[in-house]
Amino acid sequence: MTRPLIVIALEQEADVIGSRFDVVVTGVGKVNATLALTAALEGRRQQGADTLPPYVLNIGSCGGHKVPLHQILPASRFFQADMDVSPLGFAIGQTPFEEGTGELFPSFDLSQTAISAGLNEALPCFTADRFTTQSPVDHPCLFDMEAFALAKVCQHYSVPFASLKYVTDGADDAAANH
C-alpha cells in the first residue's frame, strides 16, 4: 500500500512532517499547486492504479478572518475566491459552465479529530492568488493560496483530500506585519 501524500507550498512548512509520509512541495499559488500535485499523482498513476495515495493532506499557513492567530484549523469547505463572473449570473466562486456551485468539500472530515486534539472547529477556506488584507465576508474563515486547487486536482483523480491550516495573520491591515 502506498503512503499518504502531504502537500505543502513551502519547504519551511515541512519541519513538522515525519518520514511516514511522502511530501510534495508545490510552491506558492493555485497554478504551482495544480502543476505539482498533478505531476505527483500522474507519476504515481502511471505506475498503476494501486499506487495513488490513500489520501492527500494539505498542510500550510493561512490568514484568518475573525480567527485567533497561531492555531491550527481544518478547512470545512474550499472556495475559488478569484472566480467572479457574477455579471453573467454566476455566483462568486462558481466557474462558468461547470456543474455545482464552485464550492468543494474535504473528502474526510477532520473536525472531530481536531476537536479531540484540542484544535478548533473547521472553517471555510477561500483560495486566491493574492495576499488577503481585507475579508470579503463577515464570518470566521481562512484565506490561502493553494487549497481549492489541490482539492480540485484530488477530486479529478478520486483521491480523498483534506486540509489543515496554521493561522499566521488576521487577513486585515496588519496581515503583512504578522
N, C-alpha and C positions, 0 to 999 in steps of 0.2 A: 504494500500500500504506500502511496506517496504521502509526503508530509504536507501539512498546511502551508499556505503561502502568506507571508506577511508583506504588505506593500506599504512603503514609506516614501515620502517625497525627497527627504534629505538624509544624507549619510549620518549626520549628527543625531538623527532620531533613532538610529539603530542600536544605541547603547543599551537599551533595556531588553533587547531580543536575545533569547537564548539559542543554543545550537539545535534545538528540536525542530526549528522551522527553517524553511527556505525563505530568503528575503529578496525582494525586488525593490531597488531604489529607482524611482521614476523621474526625479527632477520636478520642478515646480510647474503647476498649471495643468489644465484639462488635456491639452494636446500631448504634452510629455507623458502624463499619466496613462492616457489611452494607448499611445505607442508602446510604452514599456510593458504594460500589463498584457496587451495583445500579443506582443512578441514572446513574452514568457509563456502564456497559455498556448499559443500556436506551436511553439517549440515543443512543449510537452505533448500536445495533441498529435503531433507528427510521430511521436514515439509510441503512440497507441492510446486508445480512449481511456484506459485504466490509469494513465499517468497524469491526468488532470488532478489538481489538488482537491482534497475533500472539502476545503473551503478556503476563501481568501479573506483575510482580516486586514483592513486599513488602519494603521496607527499613525497619528500625526498631531500637529498643532493646529489651533484654530482661534478665531475670535469668538467671543460670546456676548450676545446682547442680553442684558438683564440676567447675567450669569456670573457668579463669583469667579475670580481668577484662580488659576493654579489648581484646578480639579480635572479629573478625567471623567468624561461622559460618553455614553454610547449614543449614536445617532439613531433616531426613530424613523426618519424619512430623509430622502435626498431630493433636492430641487436644483434644476439648471437655472441659476439666478441670472445668467446673461441673456437668456432667450426671452425677448419681448416682441411679440408680433401682435400685440393687443389691438392695434389699429385695423387689423384684418379679422378681428373677432375671436382670436385665440387667447386663452388665459396666459398670464405671465408665467413663464417657465415651461409652457407647452410648445413642443416643436411642431410646426405645421405639418399636417398630413400624416402624422404618426398616431397610432391608436393610444388612447389613455390621456391622462391629464398632464403628463410630464413629470409626475411625482413617482419616485421609485422607493421601494421599501427594502430593508435588510432581509436577507433570506432566513436569518435566525435572529431571535430576539435576545439581546444581551441585558435587557432591563433588570430582570430578576437576579441574574448573576452579578450585575453591577451593584444593585442594592444590597445583596447579601455580602458583597465585598466592601461595603461602606461607601460606595460611589452613589452619585445621584441618578435620578431618572433620565431616560433617553430624551433627547430633544431633536427637533428638525434641524437639518444641516443644509444650508444654501451654498452652492458651489459657484464661484465666479472667478474669472481671470483678472481680479483686481483685489487690492487690499481694502477691506471694508472699514471705513471710518464713520459711517452713518448707516444705521439699520433701516431697511425699507419697511420693516414690520415692527409692531409694538409688543410682541410677545417674546418670551425667552427662546433663544435659538442660537445656533452655531453658524459660523462662516468659515469656509475653507476654500481651497483651490483645486482639489482633486476628487473628492468622494463621489460626486454624481457620475463623473466619467468612469471611475472604477466600477461603480455599481452597474452602469450600463454595459460595460465590457463583460462583467461576470454574468449578467442576465443573458447576453448573447451566447456565451459558452455554457450556460446552465450550470454554473459553479456557484455554490452558496457564498454570500458576501455579507459582511457587517463591518462597522467602523467604530473605533474608539478614538476620541479626540481629547487633547490636553488644551485647556483654555489658557492662552498666553496674553490675551488683551481683551478690552471691552468693546471692540468694534465701534469705537467712538473717537472723539477728537484726540484722546490720549493714547490711542492704539499704537502708534509708531514708537512712542516712548517706552511702552511695555515690552 
